[in-house]
Amino acid sequence: MRVLVTGGKGFIGRALVSALAERGDEAIVVSRAGGAVGWDAAPREVERADAVVHLAGEPIADARWTPARIELIRSSRVRSTEILAGAIERAARKPRVFVSGSAIGVYGMRKGDEELDEEAAPGDDVLARIAMAWEEAAAPARAAGVRVVHPRTGIVLGRGGGALAKMVGPFKWFAGGPLGDGLQWLSWIHLRDTVRGLLFAVDSSSVVGPLNLVAPNPSTMESFARELGRAMRRPARLRVPSFALRLALGEGVAGLLLTGQRAVPRKLLAAGFTFDFPRLGEALSDLL
């Protein structure tokens, strides 16, 4: 297949492009970085694509949430989706599938044990509203008869980037531990299973709509810190207090880290997908 991949120079995108090449597909990368198709040419490339995988979006937790930052997070997702969905709607030759990214933040920043599958109600905080607008922006492609899938991605664990690269630093210096009270849920997924899940969404004609892209065994922050310490052979006893996170990162980013979602991959499992790394200990042992 010929697959148009936005965000193909990012952490997940690079791994996806490599996996596509390994199985003999042609990946056309759309990115602001060099060596890729620019966004001005992306609508033209849509007509030549058998599938479109849209992963582009400004990082969420890399800076304090000022009003300008929140608008950048929103526009980088919503506007780019509108561009692609509009191009698909107008295309004389349409792709078979539009895998348009989303995130489990759609369920809202929660502090509870409720399991959240794809039927769970969306949240009402700023990230949840952005995620809902992000998914709704794909409506023109859906109305044009193209299969649309929204992979609601959790915390992706992999080498060379992503959340794990930021988490291991304190543990290397024997200063690791849980954030806040440690009761918040982390719905994680190994990078390999993330890529496999995206390819599954591309290939499986029965998969439509929201798709929780998370491992089947989420972890509390307390358990995650303990497993990370075990994998690195380091203690996990130095708890980071909530007030310190708020001072260092601002209320918005700190709130993101001190809450979470207990998301489960009901639709993936029902469709027959099997995880290479269903349990956190196995995933961290592989990565570290």
C-alpha positions, 0 to 999 in steps of 0.5 A, a space after each residue: 500500500 501507499 500510506 500517507 503518514 503525518 507526524 512521520 518524523 516524531 517518536 511514534 511516526 518514525 517507528 510506524 514508517 519503519 514498520 511499513 517499510 519492513 512489510 513492503 508498503 510505501 510511506 509518504 511522510 508529511 512533516 514540517 521537518 526536512 526530507 518530507 512532504 510539506 503540509 502544502 502538498 499533503 492534500 495532493 498526496 491524499 489522492 495517491 494514498 491507499 491509507 492516511 495515518 494522521 499522527 501530527 500534533 504539538 506535544 502536550 506536556 513539554 511546556 506550561 499551559 498558557 492560553 497561547 500554548 493551549 491554542 497551539 495544542 488545539 490548532 495543531 490537531 484540529 486544523 491539520 485534521 480538517 485539512 486532511 478530511 477536506 482533502 479526502 472529501 474532495 478527492 476523486 480517488 479516496 483512500 480506503 481508511 483514515 486513521 486519525 489520531 486521538 488520545 485517552 485524554 478524551 475521557 478527561 483527567 480523572 482520579 478514580 478506578 472506573 474502567 473506561 472503554 470506547 463507550 465511556 462518556 467524554 470528559 469536560 476539561 480542556 484536553 477532553 474538549 480538544 480531543 473531541 474537537 480533534 475527532 469531530 474534525 474528521 467528519 467530512 471523510 466519514 461523510 464521504 464514505 471513508 472508514 475512519 478510525 480514531 486511535 485513542 493513544 495512552 502513554 507510549 513507552 519506547 526507547 529514544 523518546 516519549 514519556 519513558 525517556 523523561 521518567 528514567 532520569 530521576 531513577 538513574 540518580 536513585 531519586 525515583 518514585 511516584 508522583 503525588 499520592 500514586 493512586 492515579 492510573 497510567 494507561 500505558 502501551 509499548 511502542 511496538 504494540 502502538 505501531 502494531 495497533 495502528 497497522 491493525 487499524 489500517 488493515 482491519 475493515 471491521 475496525 471503525 471509530 474510537 479505538 483505545 490504543 492501550 495495553 490491557 493492564 493499566 497501572 497505578 502510578 505507585 505500581 508503575 514507579 515500583 516496576 520501573 525501579 525494579 527494571 532499573 535496579 533502583 529504589 522507588 521511594 522518593 515521592 514527588 509531592 503534588 505542590 512541587 509539581 504545580 510549582 515546577 510545571 504549572 497547574 495544567 501540566 501538573 494536573 495532567 500528571 496527577 490524574 489519569 484514565 484507567 482505559 482498556 482496549 475493549 475493541 482491540 481485544 474483541 477484534 482479535 488483536 494480541 499484545 506482544 507486551 500486555 504487562 508492564 513488567 515485561 514491557 519495561 524489561 524489554 525496553 530497559 
